[in-house]
Amino acid sequence: MKVFNIVFVVLFIIFAGLQYNDPDPYIWVPIYLYSALFCYLAARKKFYPIGYAIGIFVYLVYATYKIFDRNGLIDWFEYHNAESLVGSMKAQKPWIEEVREFFGLLICVAVLTVNWLYSAKFKRINKATNTTVL
């Protein structure tokens, strides 16, 4: 788990850094840095289930918005035939940005969920062996 979390700390920091030219970096930089912070803490065996739950909830609500948003996920499937998202973003293709953001949120949710589940397992193991982790 340590390697998993270190990899995602680095990736989330890179994702946050790539938001400098985004139209809404004030939303996306905190999203990615929040995930990076909790991965960093998990790598140090410090788990905060409430922090994971808050992040997962907020990201899922925002991802749901991105599904139904104009130029969102449904729009991408229905009107653009799930066209490739790896092309450059242009004014003529605003759905690329929205759908990429949706998948970024899903990555954050998945990583926080893995850490949340692992933290519960970690807590059970420590409780069963009567060990204390500082």
C-alpha positions as CSV (number, residue, x, y, z in Angstrom):
1,M,0.0,0.0,0.0
2,K,2.9,2.3,0.6
3,V,4.0,2.2,-3.0
4,F,0.4,2.6,-4.2
5,N,0.0,5.8,-2.1
6,I,3.4,7.2,-3.1
7,V,2.6,6.8,-6.7
8,F,-0.7,8.5,-6.3
9,V,0.8,11.3,-4.3
10,V,3.1,12.1,-7.2
11,L,0.3,11.7,-9.8
12,F,-2.1,13.9,-7.9
13,I,0.5,16.6,-7.4
14,I,1.3,16.4,-11.2
15,F,-2.5,16.6,-11.9
16,A,-2.8,19.7,-9.7
17,G,0.2,21.3,-11.4
18,L,-1.3,20.7,-14.8
19,Q,-4.3,22.8,-13.8
20,Y,-2.4,26.1,-14.2
21,N,-4.0,26.8,-17.6
22,D,-7.4,25.3,-16.7
23,P,-10.4,27.7,-16.7
24,D,-11.2,26.7,-13.2
25,P,-8.0,25.8,-11.3
26,Y,-9.5,27.1,-8.0
27,I,-11.7,23.9,-8.1
28,W,-9.3,21.3,-9.5
29,V,-6.1,22.1,-7.7
30,P,-7.8,21.6,-4.2
31,I,-9.5,18.4,-5.5
32,Y,-6.2,16.8,-6.5
33,L,-4.2,18.2,-3.5
34,Y,-6.8,16.8,-1.1
35,S,-6.4,13.4,-2.6
36,A,-2.6,13.7,-2.6
37,L,-2.7,14.7,1.1
38,F,-4.7,11.6,2.1
39,C,-2.5,9.4,0.0
40,Y,0.6,10.9,1.7
41,L,-0.9,10.3,5.1
42,A,-1.9,6.7,4.2
43,A,1.7,6.1,3.0
44,R,2.8,7.0,6.5
45,K,0.1,4.7,8.0
46,K,-2.0,7.5,9.2
47,F,-5.6,6.9,8.2
48,Y,-8.5,9.3,8.4
49,P,-11.8,7.5,7.4
50,I,-13.9,10.6,7.9
51,G,-11.6,12.5,5.6
52,Y,-12.0,9.7,3.0
53,A,-15.8,9.7,3.4
54,I,-16.0,13.5,2.9
55,G,-13.8,13.4,-0.2
56,I,-15.7,10.5,-1.7
57,F,-19.0,12.1,-1.0
58,V,-18.0,15.5,-2.5
59,Y,-16.3,13.9,-5.5
60,L,-19.3,11.7,-6.2
61,V,-21.7,14.6,-6.0
62,Y,-19.6,16.6,-8.4
63,A,-19.1,13.6,-10.7
64,T,-22.9,13.1,-10.8
65,Y,-23.2,16.8,-11.9
66,K,-20.6,16.1,-14.6
67,I,-22.7,13.2,-15.9
68,F,-25.8,15.4,-16.6
69,D,-24.1,18.7,-17.3
70,R,-24.3,20.2,-20.7
71,N,-21.3,18.8,-22.6
72,G,-21.0,16.2,-19.9
73,L,-20.8,12.4,-20.0
74,I,-24.3,11.7,-21.4
75,D,-23.8,14.4,-24.0
76,W,-20.5,12.8,-25.0
77,F,-22.1,9.4,-25.5
78,E,-25.3,10.6,-27.2
79,Y,-24.1,13.3,-29.5
80,H,-20.4,12.6,-30.0
81,N,-20.4,8.8,-30.1
82,A,-17.9,8.6,-27.2
83,E,-15.3,10.3,-29.4
84,S,-11.7,10.0,-28.3
85,L,-10.7,12.2,-25.3
86,V,-7.0,12.2,-26.0
87,G,-7.2,14.8,-28.7
88,S,-6.5,18.4,-28.0
89,M,-9.2,20.5,-26.5
90,K,-10.8,23.0,-28.8
91,A,-13.6,25.4,-28.5
92,Q,-15.5,23.2,-30.9
93,K,-15.2,20.2,-28.5
94,P,-16.0,21.4,-25.0
95,W,-17.2,18.0,-23.9
96,I,-13.5,16.8,-23.8
97,E,-12.8,18.9,-20.8
98,E,-16.0,17.9,-19.0
99,V,-15.6,14.2,-19.5
100,R,-11.9,14.3,-18.6
101,E,-12.9,16.0,-15.4
102,F,-15.5,13.3,-14.7
103,F,-12.9,10.6,-15.0
104,G,-10.4,12.6,-12.9
105,L,-13.1,12.6,-10.1
106,L,-13.6,8.9,-10.5
107,I,-9.8,8.3,-10.1
108,C,-9.9,10.3,-6.9
109,V,-13.0,8.4,-5.6
110,A,-11.3,5.1,-6.4
111,V,-8.1,5.9,-4.6
112,L,-9.8,7.3,-1.6
113,T,-12.1,4.3,-1.5
114,V,-9.1,1.9,-1.6
115,N,-7.5,3.7,1.3
116,W,-10.7,3.8,3.3
117,L,-11.2,0.0,2.9
118,Y,-7.5,-0.6,3.7
119,S,-7.8,1.6,6.8
120,A,-10.7,-0.5,8.1
121,K,-8.7,-3.7,7.5
122,F,-5.6,-2.1,9.0
123,K,-7.6,-1.2,12.1
124,R,-9.0,-4.7,12.4
125,I,-5.6,-6.3,12.1
126,N,-4.1,-4.0,14.8
127,K,-7.1,-4.5,17.1
128,A,-6.8,-8.3,16.7
129,T,-3.0,-8.3,17.5
130,N,-3.4,-5.6,20.2
131,T,-0.7,-3.5,18.6
132,T,-0.6,0.3,18.6
133,V,0.6,2.2,15.6
134,L,1.7,5.8,16.2
